[in-house]
Amino acid sequence: MPSLIENYVQVLLNAVADSPIVGASNIQLDKRTNRSGLIRGDLFLGDGSRLHFRELVNLEDQVVRLMYSYHYQDAAGQLIFRYDDTPHHTELDGFPHHKHIRQEGNVAASEPPTLIEVLGEIEKIFLLNH
């Protein structure tokens, strides 16, 4: 019987498999306990862009991400956007959660997204540009 963390990863794998823009993926689980683990991976999109992500997850009554980063870059390796919770922008509301945005060249306050939400945001960008 799969553990809670394995079930969580399977939900992510299903979302990636169902995405019309993901051409290939590499997702790995470093299982720590039946309820926790480090999930990391890369999603390779049809236009050559890539989403690199990592989540340190602890599943209690709800999903608790102890650390996260979702780094989306174009085919040339240039940042499009990145969500993370690195504690280096103390001036922002919602510290330490924030989003780096290439077009605006700045950092904005944000709520911590999930991988599925980030993939949805990328799908909207992808479909607008293609």
MDTraj code that builds the backbone (N, CA, C; nanometers):
import mdtraj as md
import numpy as np

residues = "MET PRO SER LEU ILE GLU ASN TYR VAL GLN VAL LEU LEU ASN ALA VAL ALA ASP SER PRO ILE VAL GLY ALA SER ASN ILE GLN LEU ASP LYS ARG THR ASN ARG SER GLY LEU ILE ARG GLY ASP LEU PHE LEU GLY ASP GLY SER ARG LEU HIS PHE ARG GLU LEU VAL ASN LEU GLU ASP GLN VAL VAL ARG LEU MET TYR SER TYR HIS TYR GLN ASP ALA ALA GLY GLN LEU ILE PHE ARG TYR ASP ASP THR PRO HIS HIS THR GLU LEU ASP GLY PHE PRO HIS HIS LYS HIS ILE ARG GLN GLU GLY ASN VAL ALA ALA SER GLU PRO PRO THR LEU ILE GLU VAL LEU GLY GLU ILE GLU LYS ILE PHE LEU LEU ASN HIS".split()
xyz = np.array([
    [0.0849, -0.1189, 0.0000],
    [0.0000, 0.0000, 0.0000],
    [0.0892, 0.1249, 0.0000],
    [0.0625, 0.2198, -0.0914],
    [0.1456, 0.3400, -0.0985],
    [0.1340, 0.4250, 0.0283],
    [0.2433, 0.4897, 0.0628],
    [0.2429, 0.5804, 0.1773],
    [0.1762, 0.7118, 0.1382],
    [0.1517, 0.7976, 0.2379],
    [0.0919, 0.9284, 0.2114],
    [0.1783, 1.0114, 0.1172],
    [0.3094, 1.0093, 0.1385],
    [0.3981, 1.0893, 0.0527],
    [0.3979, 1.0342, -0.0890],
    [0.3902, 0.9027, -0.1042],
    [0.3849, 0.8439, -0.2379],
    [0.2534, 0.8794, -0.3075],
    [0.1441, 0.8835, -0.2328],
    [0.0158, 0.9269, -0.2897],
    [0.0226, 1.0721, -0.3356],
    [0.0863, 1.1571, -0.2556],
    [0.1015, 1.2984, -0.2913],
    [0.1795, 1.3113, -0.4219],
    [0.2883, 1.2378, -0.4336],
    [0.3692, 1.2425, -0.5553],
    [0.2885, 1.1915, -0.6747],
    [0.2077, 1.0907, -0.6544],
    [0.1268, 1.0379, -0.7645],
    [0.0288, 1.1425, -0.8169],
    [-0.0269, 1.2246, -0.7281],
    [-0.1151, 1.3338, -0.7710],
    [-0.0371, 1.4300, -0.8611],
    [0.0867, 1.4619, -0.8225],
    [0.1704, 1.5497, -0.9051],
    [0.1999, 1.4849, -1.0397],
    [0.2365, 1.3565, -1.0381],
    [0.2664, 1.2845, -1.1624],
    [0.1454, 1.2834, -1.2551],
    [0.0266, 1.2643, -1.2001],
    [-0.0954, 1.2638, -1.2809],
    [-0.1189, 1.4006, -1.3445],
    [-0.0981, 1.5075, -1.2680],
    [-0.1179, 1.6432, -1.3213],
    [-0.0189, 1.6709, -1.4345],
    [0.1045, 1.6278, -1.4169],
    [0.2064, 1.6467, -1.5210],
    [0.1692, 1.5665, -1.6453],
    [0.1280, 1.4422, -1.6267],
    [0.0905, 1.3564, -1.7397],
    [-0.0296, 1.4133, -1.8150],
    [-0.1202, 1.4805, -1.7450],
    [-0.2403, 1.5364, -1.8065],
    [-0.2168, 1.6711, -1.8730],
    [-0.1030, 1.7327, -1.8493],
    [-0.0763, 1.8651, -1.9053],
    [-0.0490, 1.8549, -2.0554],
    [-0.1160, 1.9384, -2.1344],
    [-0.0941, 1.9335, -2.2791],
    [0.0378, 1.9956, -2.3242],
    [0.1102, 2.0624, -2.2361],
    [0.2335, 2.1306, -2.2780],
    [0.3601, 2.0604, -2.2337],
    [0.3506, 1.9612, -2.1458],
    [0.4696, 1.8920, -2.0967],
    [0.5072, 1.7823, -2.1953],
    [0.6285, 1.7925, -2.2505],
    [0.6774, 1.6917, -2.3437],
    [0.7483, 1.5780, -2.2736],
    [0.8188, 1.6097, -2.1668],
    [0.8920, 1.5095, -2.0895],
    [0.9091, 1.5616, -1.9476],
    [0.9338, 1.4691, -1.8562],
    [0.9547, 1.5096, -1.7171],
    [1.0506, 1.4137, -1.6484],
    [1.1084, 1.4637, -1.5421],
    [1.1964, 1.3855, -1.4570],
    [1.1635, 1.4278, -1.3150],
    [1.0893, 1.3427, -1.2427],
    [1.0468, 1.3757, -1.1067],
    [1.0960, 1.2671, -1.0127],
    [1.1594, 1.3080, -0.9044],
    [1.2171, 1.2139, -0.8093],
    [1.1669, 1.2433, -0.6687],
    [1.1472, 1.1377, -0.5933],
    [1.1095, 1.1479, -0.4525],
    [1.2222, 1.0931, -0.3676],
    [1.2702, 1.1754, -0.2754],
    [1.3613, 1.1302, -0.1707],
    [1.2744, 1.1158, -0.0460],
    [1.2222, 0.9961, -0.0273],
    [1.1280, 0.9701, 0.0817],
    [1.2015, 0.9727, 0.2147],
    [1.1529, 1.0539, 0.3084],
    [1.2134, 1.0640, 0.4413],
    [1.1380, 0.9763, 0.5410],
    [1.0049, 0.9863, 0.5372],
    [0.9169, 0.9028, 0.6195],
    [0.7945, 0.8723, 0.5337],
    [0.6974, 0.7997, 0.5888],
    [0.5739, 0.7738, 0.5148],
    [0.4938, 0.9015, 0.4897],
    [0.5260, 1.0083, 0.5639],
    [0.4533, 1.1342, 0.5526],
    [0.5381, 1.2496, 0.5004],
    [0.6647, 1.2270, 0.4726],
    [0.7491, 1.3402, 0.4319],
    [0.8519, 1.2972, 0.3283],
    [0.8955, 1.3977, 0.2518],
    [0.9978, 1.3716, 0.1525],
    [1.0321, 1.4961, 0.0738],
    [1.1446, 1.4875, 0.0035],
    [1.1892, 1.5933, -0.0864],
    [1.1545, 1.5494, -0.2278],
    [1.0753, 1.6300, -0.2945],
    [1.0344, 1.6021, -0.4316],
    [1.1032, 1.7064, -0.5181],
    [1.1685, 1.6598, -0.6228],
    [1.2347, 1.7527, -0.7133],
    [1.2223, 1.7009, -0.8547],
    [1.2297, 1.7934, -0.9474],
    [1.2203, 1.7489, -1.0851],
    [1.2278, 1.8615, -1.1852],
    [1.2193, 1.8205, -1.3109],
    [1.2184, 1.9115, -1.4236],
    [1.1046, 1.8721, -1.5156],
    [1.0333, 1.9726, -1.5640],
    [0.9312, 1.9526, -1.6654],
    [0.9815, 2.0224, -1.7911],
    [0.9906, 1.9487, -1.8996],
    [1.0397, 2.0009, -2.0260],
    [0.9192, 2.0261, -2.1159],
    [0.9025, 2.1520, -2.1572],
    [0.7836, 2.1935, -2.2292],
    [0.8086, 2.1951, -2.3797],
    [0.7006, 2.1939, -2.4556],
    [0.7071, 2.1800, -2.6004],
    [0.7865, 2.2866, -2.6726],
    [0.8027, 2.4051, -2.6132],
    [0.8783, 2.5118, -2.6797],
    [1.0239, 2.5173, -2.6348],
    [1.0679, 2.4167, -2.5605],
    [1.2056, 2.4142, -2.5122],
    [1.2232, 2.4773, -2.3756],
    [1.1196, 2.5400, -2.3223],
    [1.1301, 2.5979, -2.1886],
    [1.1246, 2.4856, -2.0852],
    [1.1556, 2.5217, -1.9618],
    [1.1670, 2.4205, -1.8564],
    [1.1227, 2.4776, -1.7232],
    [1.0572, 2.3924, -1.6455],
    [1.0250, 2.4255, -1.5068],
    [1.1054, 2.3317, -1.4187],
    [1.1932, 2.3895, -1.3372],
    [1.2679, 2.3132, -1.2372],
    [1.2000, 2.3412, -1.1037],
    [1.1744, 2.2356, -1.0266],
    [1.1063, 2.2577, -0.8996],
    [1.1607, 2.1652, -0.7919],
    [1.1346, 2.2080, -0.6683],
    [1.1623, 2.1235, -0.5519],
    [1.0675, 2.1634, -0.4412],
    [1.0244, 2.0621, -0.3662],
    [0.9367, 2.0824, -0.2510],
    [0.9836, 1.9895, -0.1411],
    [0.9988, 2.0405, -0.0227],
    [1.0190, 1.9588, 0.0957],
    [0.8833, 1.9554, 0.1645],
    [0.8211, 1.8365, 0.1679],
    [0.6814, 1.8242, 0.2086],
    [0.6690, 1.7382, 0.3331],
    [0.5807, 1.7825, 0.4223],
    [0.5434, 1.7048, 0.5397],
    [0.3910, 1.6989, 0.5415],
    [0.3357, 1.5794, 0.5370],
    [0.1909, 1.5613, 0.5314],
    [0.1386, 1.5278, 0.6701],
    [0.0679, 1.6203, 0.7266],
    [0.0024, 1.5982, 0.8555],
    [-0.1471, 1.5970, 0.8278],
    [-0.2242, 1.6848, 0.8922],
    [-0.3652, 1.6982, 0.8591],
    [-0.3822, 1.7679, 0.7251],
    [-0.2817, 1.8425, 0.6859],
    [-0.2794, 1.9104, 0.5572],
    [-0.1373, 1.9036, 0.5026],
    [-0.1198, 1.9423, 0.3779],
    [0.0133, 1.9437, 0.3173],
    [0.0892, 2.0643, 0.3710],
    [0.2063, 2.0402, 0.4265],
    [0.2936, 2.1477, 0.4733],
    [0.4219, 2.1399, 0.3922],
    [0.4448, 2.2429, 0.3104],
    [0.5694, 2.2500, 0.2348],
    [0.6685, 2.3299, 0.3178],
    [0.7727, 2.2646, 0.3630],
    [0.8717, 2.3276, 0.4493],
    [0.9697, 2.4133, 0.3700],
    [0.9748, 2.3901, 0.2383],
    [1.0597, 2.4657, 0.1473],
    [1.0073, 2.4406, 0.0076],
    [1.0173, 2.5418, -0.0807],
    [0.9777, 2.5212, -0.2189],
    [1.0488, 2.6201, -0.3099],
    [1.0590, 2.5808, -0.4353],
    [1.1080, 2.6670, -0.5415],
    [1.0514, 2.6142, -0.6724],
    [0.9958, 2.7045, -0.7525],
    [0.9444, 2.6712, -0.8856],
    [1.0079, 2.7697, -0.9826],
    [1.1073, 2.7242, -1.0558],
    [1.1885, 2.8101, -1.1431],
    [1.1544, 2.7797, -1.2878],
    [1.0898, 2.8748, -1.3558],
    [1.0489, 2.8585, -1.4949],
    [1.1405, 2.9429, -1.5819],
    [1.2028, 2.8781, -1.6817],
    [1.2964, 2.9482, -1.7690],
    [1.2681, 2.9145, -1.9141],
    [1.3111, 3.0040, -2.0031],
    [1.2905, 2.9811, -2.1456],
    [1.3960, 2.8855, -2.1998],
    [1.3892, 2.8586, -2.3302],
    [1.4792, 2.7619, -2.3931],
    [1.6250, 2.8053, -2.3859],
    [1.6512, 2.9353, -2.3733],
    [1.7877, 2.9868, -2.3619],
    [1.8379, 2.9877, -2.2178],
    [1.7549, 2.9410, -2.1252],
    [1.7949, 2.9366, -1.9847],
    [1.7701, 3.0654, -1.9092],
    [1.6977, 3.1603, -1.9704],
    [1.6691, 3.2877, -1.9054],
    [1.5427, 3.2760, -1.8200],
    [1.5478, 3.3328, -1.7022],
    [1.4353, 3.3300, -1.6096],
    [1.3100, 3.3917, -1.6710],
    [1.1964, 3.3216, -1.6579],
    [1.0656, 3.3796, -1.6882],
    [1.0019, 3.4210, -1.5560],
    [0.9937, 3.3271, -1.4612],
    [0.9549, 3.3601, -1.3243],
    [1.0015, 3.2497, -1.2309],
    [1.0098, 3.2843, -1.1028],
    [1.0427, 3.1862, -0.9995],
    [0.9690, 3.2223, -0.8719],
    [0.8995, 3.1254, -0.8180],
    [0.8412, 3.1362, -0.6845],
    [0.9371, 3.0669, -0.5889],
    [0.9598, 3.1261, -0.4733],
    [1.0364, 3.0562, -0.3705],
    [1.0101, 3.1181, -0.2342],
    [1.0621, 3.0500, -0.1328],
    [1.0454, 3.0990, 0.0041],
    [1.1799, 3.1210, 0.0727],
    [1.2826, 3.1520, -0.0085],
    [1.4118, 3.1871, 0.0482],
    [1.3957, 3.3184, 0.1252],
    [1.4386, 3.3231, 0.2508],
    [1.4096, 3.4413, 0.3343],
    [1.5039, 3.5589, 0.3109],
    [1.4962, 3.6208, 0.1909],
    [1.5838, 3.7337, 0.1621],
    [1.5113, 3.8601, 0.1175],
    [1.3797, 3.8615, 0.1217],
    [1.3050, 3.9839, 0.0875],
    [1.2100, 4.0179, 0.2025],
    [1.2704, 4.0608, 0.3122],
    [1.1944, 4.0876, 0.4344],
    [1.0959, 4.2028, 0.4191],
    [1.1149, 4.2878, 0.3178],
    [1.0285, 4.4036, 0.2984],
    [0.8922, 4.3689, 0.2374],
    [0.8763, 4.2482, 0.1872],
    [0.7525, 4.2107, 0.1178],
    [0.6476, 4.1554, 0.2129],
    [0.5223, 4.1882, 0.1853],
    [0.4116, 4.1261, 0.2580],
    [0.4159, 3.9761, 0.2310],
    [0.3829, 3.8995, 0.3307],
    [0.3822, 3.7548, 0.3137],
    [0.5199, 3.6915, 0.3218],
    [0.6202, 3.7707, 0.3654],
    [0.7559, 3.7187, 0.3812],
    [0.7505, 3.5813, 0.4484],
    [0.8220, 3.4812, 0.4005],
    [0.9290, 3.4835, 0.3010],
    [0.8831, 3.4493, 0.1592],
    [0.7533, 3.4364, 0.1358],
    [0.7014, 3.3938, 0.0060],
    [0.7070, 3.5086, -0.0939],
    [0.7588, 3.4801, -0.2149],
    [0.7697, 3.5842, -0.3169],
    [0.7867, 3.5230, -0.4554],
    [0.7775, 3.6115, -0.5560],
    [0.7900, 3.5705, -0.6957],
    [0.8862, 3.6649, -0.7664],
    [0.9892, 3.6078, -0.8297],
    [1.0818, 3.6824, -0.9147],
    [1.0205, 3.6852, -1.0545],
    [1.0174, 3.8031, -1.1161],
    [0.9522, 3.8191, -1.2460],
    [1.0501, 3.8851, -1.3430],
    [1.0823, 3.8149, -1.4523],
    [1.1788, 3.8684, -1.5487],
    [1.1290, 3.9950, -1.6154],
    [1.0068, 3.9940, -1.6700],
    [0.9586, 4.1083, -1.7458],
    [0.9622, 4.2367, -1.6630],
    [0.9289, 4.2258, -1.5405],
    [0.9270, 4.3434, -1.4547],
    [1.0614, 4.3655, -1.3868],
    [1.1489, 4.2651, -1.3951],
    [1.2813, 4.2778, -1.3369],
    [1.2802, 4.2985, -1.1874],
    [1.1776, 4.2461, -1.1215],
    [1.1706, 4.2686, -0.9775],
    [1.1151, 4.1473, -0.9057],
    [1.0870, 4.1692, -0.7807],
    [1.0334, 4.0654, -0.6933],
    [0.9014, 4.1168, -0.6374],
    [0.8019, 4.0293, -0.6351],
    [0.6693, 4.0678, -0.5862],
    [0.6256, 3.9723, -0.4761],
    [0.5468, 4.0245, -0.3843],
    [0.4884, 3.9391, -0.2815],
    [0.3944, 3.8395, -0.3485],
    [0.3850, 3.7210, -0.2938],
    [0.2932, 3.6208, -0.3480],
    [0.2556, 3.5221, -0.2392],
    [0.1461, 3.4564, -0.2629],
    [0.1087, 3.3431, -0.1796],
    [0.1904, 3.2237, -0.2270],
    [0.2185, 3.1285, -0.1397],
    [0.2936, 3.0115, -0.1844],
    [0.2067, 2.9229, -0.2750],
    [0.2460, 2.9059, -0.4024],
    [0.1655, 2.8242, -0.4928],
    [0.2000, 2.6761, -0.4790],
    [0.1172, 2.5940, -0.5404],
    [0.1480, 2.4512, -0.5518],
    [0.2058, 2.4268, -0.6901],
    [0.2663, 2.3116, -0.7087],
    [0.3174, 2.2756, -0.8408],
    [0.2050, 2.2771, -0.9433],
    [0.0895, 2.2278, -0.9068],
    [-0.0233, 2.2222, -0.9995],
    [-0.0679, 2.3636, -1.0382],
    [-0.0677, 2.4578, -0.9446],
    [-0.1026, 2.5964, -0.9757],
    [0.0018, 2.6601, -1.0671],
    [0.1291, 2.6341, -1.0408],
    [0.2359, 2.6889, -1.1243],
    [0.2253, 2.6323, -1.2660],
    [0.2005, 2.5034, -1.2778],
    [0.1850, 2.4422, -1.4089],
    [0.0666, 2.5050, -1.4831],
    [-0.0423, 2.5326, -1.4135],
    [-0.1562, 2.6008, -1.4747],
    [-0.1200, 2.7400, -1.5235],
    [-0.0409, 2.8134, -1.4464],
    [0.0042, 2.9471, -1.4873],
    [0.0904, 2.9384, -1.6126],
    [0.1796, 2.8406, -1.6165],
    [0.2653, 2.8222, -1.7332],
    [0.1823, 2.7832, -1.8551],
    [0.0829, 2.6974, -1.8376],
    [-0.0031, 2.6579, -1.9496],
    [-0.0712, 2.7802, -2.0104],
    [-0.1173, 2.8741, -1.9277],
    [-0.1808, 2.9960, -1.9792],
    [-0.0812, 3.0796, -2.0596],
    [0.0405, 3.0959, -2.0076],
    [0.1453, 3.1703, -2.0789],
    [0.1767, 3.1003, -2.2103],
    [0.1943, 2.9715, -2.2046],
    [0.2296, 2.8905, -2.3212],
    [0.1229, 2.9052, -2.4302],
    [-0.0025, 2.8920, -2.3920],
    [-0.1112, 2.8972, -2.4894],
    [-0.1276, 3.0376, -2.5486],
    [-0.0990, 3.1425, -2.4714],
    [-0.1045, 3.2788, -2.5232],
    [0.0047, 3.3046, -2.6278],
    [0.1183, 3.2421, -2.6082],
    [0.2342, 3.2676, -2.6948],
    [0.2479, 3.1709, -2.8121],
    [0.1614, 3.0716, -2.8192],
    [0.1766, 2.9706, -2.9251],
    [0.0466, 2.9475, -2.9999],
])
top = md.Topology()
chain = top.add_chain()
for i, resn in enumerate(residues, 1):
    res = top.add_residue(resn, chain, resSeq=i)
    for name in ("N", "CA", "C"):
        top.add_atom(name, md.element.get_by_symbol(name[0]), res)
traj = md.Trajectory(xyz[None], top)
